[in-house]
């Protein structure tokens, strides 16, 4: 079995390097989806392609419950200040860069570097290895069935990704592991995301004559109120709702009182409030007009009596609350979020994952899944 796992690990790392070399920004995943589809097919699996999503099923018990392994194949756009090519890295140079970041000597054989390597390629290839493993060792699954889902458009909440699959193709799913870089700790909750566009309206006038109604001042009053606004309900898992004003824009000239000021509010909800409730509360206290970009990016929490939490305890896996969003907010079953890599490396220059993180991640996933009693 050790040699079998070693082969799975080596092939996973090789696949990830190939994936990094294929640009796959959200809404541009067609080429990488095709590559993974062909790779899986060549390994004897039978992937189903739905748009730029891939689904593989492993049914061992017709009466068993389905556990979904879900990771995303898309990436954000590369940062402009990479120290190596983000899609075709020189591994000697990349190893030097990563060695400086980590304060330890690493070689090109120790890492996979480049855009999407950590977020979310490491989880993608680890889940593929785990699915392949259980395909050969179905007796170790007990009464569980596995569904491997490699989704697109996750980074930009696109309609063609998990939103298009959930409730339709994936209506049979009862439990899920969402693969994201968490250092193989299990997130048992994650904050949602609510972005509000605010418009303060005033009356223009000449600044020298102190005319008009300054929309900027209306916006600043609202912003000050938002800074001190308190959401009464506090999550026992995640704490308070987080709210920050992140952008503001007003004015056309130094001598013209602005009649319009726009600003953006970034809110990270907890499970204590729906996005609709937060929107209603803030709309009632702001003079500015608020508009939600999307009310569907809700917060998530693992069920209190979840077998996923019990399995984490049995395996000695640390649990925590995650500040970042994922495909978890697009599904409505019991779930945890867990994967190799580190969230702090995501969405910034010089992205990388250690090969050892992928290897140990595969082993941890296998042991964890064996201990899930559903």
GIBEL-V164114 format. One record per pair of residues at least 4 apart in sequence whose C-alpha atoms are under 7 Angstrom apart, sorted by the first residue. I is the first residue (numbers start at 1). J is the second residue. Records with the same first field share a line. If there is no record, write none. Layout:
I=J  J
This chain:
1=5
2=6
3=7
4=8
5=9
6=10
7=11
8=12  129
9=13  359
10=14
11=15
12=16  125  126  129
13=17  355
14=18
15=19
16=20  117  121  125
17=21  112
18=22
19=32
20=87  114  115  116  117
21=87  88
22=31  32  87
23=87
24=28  29  32  74  75
25=29  74  75  76  77
26=74  75  76  152  153  155  156
27=153
29=33  52  74  152
30=34  52
31=35
32=36
33=37  52
34=38
35=39
36=40
37=41  47
38=42
39=43
40=44  45  47
41=45  46  47
46=56
47=54  55  56
48=54  55  56
49=53  54  55
50=54
52=152
53=150  151  152  161
54=149  150  151
55=147  148  149  150
56=147  148  149
57=146  147  148
58=135  145  146  147
59=145  146
60=138  143  144  145
61=143  144  145
64=143  144  145
65=144  145  174  374
66=144  145  146  147  172  173  174  175
67=144  145  146  147  173  174  175  176
68=146  147  148  149  173  175  176  177
69=127  147  148  149  176  177  178
70=148  149  150  177  178  179
71=120  123  124  149  150  151  178  179  180
72=120  124  150  151  152  154
73=120  121  150  151  152
74=152  153  154  155
75=116  155
76=155  347
78=86  115
79=348  349
81=349
82=86  349  350
83=350
84=89  90  93  94  350
85=89
86=114  115
87=114  115
89=94  113  114
90=94
91=95  108
92=96  108
93=97
94=98  113
95=99  106  107  108
96=100
97=101
98=102
99=103  104  105  106
100=104
106=110
110=354  355
111=352  353  354  355
112=117  352  353  354  355
113=117  351  352  353
114=350  351  352
115=351
116=120  121
117=121  122  351  352  353
118=122  181  341  346  351  352  353
119=180  181  346
120=124  180  181
121=125
122=126  340  341  358
123=127  179  180  339  340
124=128  150
125=129
126=130  358  361  362
127=131
128=132
129=133  362
130=134  362  366
131=135
132=136
133=137
134=138
140=370
141=370
144=374
151=161  162
152=161
153=157  158  160  161
154=158  161  327
159=163  164
160=164
161=165
162=166  327  330
163=330
165=169  170
166=170  171  331
167=171
174=333  334
175=333  334  335
176=334  335  336
177=335  336  337  338
178=328  336  337  338
179=337  338  339
180=337  338  339
181=338  339  340  341  342  343
182=338  339  340  341  342  343
183=339  340  341  342
184=338  339  340  361
185=317  318  319  338
186=317  318  319  320  336  337  338
187=319  320  321  322  336  337  338
188=301  302  319  320  321  336  337
189=300  301  302  321  322
190=299  300  301  321  322  323  324  325
191=268  269  270  299  300  322  323  324  325
192=268  269  270  297  298  299  300  325
193=267  268  269  297  298
194=266  267  268  275  294  295  297
195=265  266  267  292  293
196=264  265  266  290  291  292  293
197=263  264  265  290  291  292
198=262  263  264  288  289  290  291
199=260  261  262  263  288  289  290
200=215  218  219  260  261  262  288  289
201=215  259  260  261
202=213  214  215  259  260
203=212  213  214  259
204=212  213  256  257  258  259
205=211  212  256  257
206=210  211  255  256  257
207=211  255  256  257
208=255
212=257
213=259
214=218  257  258  259
215=219  258  259  260  261
216=220  250  258  261
217=221
218=222
219=223  261  288
220=224
221=225
222=226  286  287
223=227
224=228
225=229
231=241
233=272
234=239  240  272
235=239  240  270  271  272
237=321
238=270  321
241=268  269  270
242=267  268  269
243=266  267  268
244=265  266  267
245=264  265  266
246=264  265  266
247=263  264
248=262  263  264
249=261  262  263
250=258  260  261  262
251=258
252=256
269=273  299
270=299
271=299  300  301
273=277  278
274=278  298
275=279  295  298
276=280  295
277=281
278=282
279=283
280=284
281=285
282=286
283=290
297=329
298=329
299=329
300=328  329
302=306  334  335  336
303=334
306=310
307=311  372  373  374
308=312  372
309=313
310=314
311=315  368  371  372
312=316  317  368
313=317
315=368
327=331
339=361
340=357  358  361
341=353  357
345=351
346=351
353=357
354=358
355=359
356=360
357=361
358=362
359=363
360=364
361=365
362=366
363=367
364=368
365=369
366=370
367=371
368=372
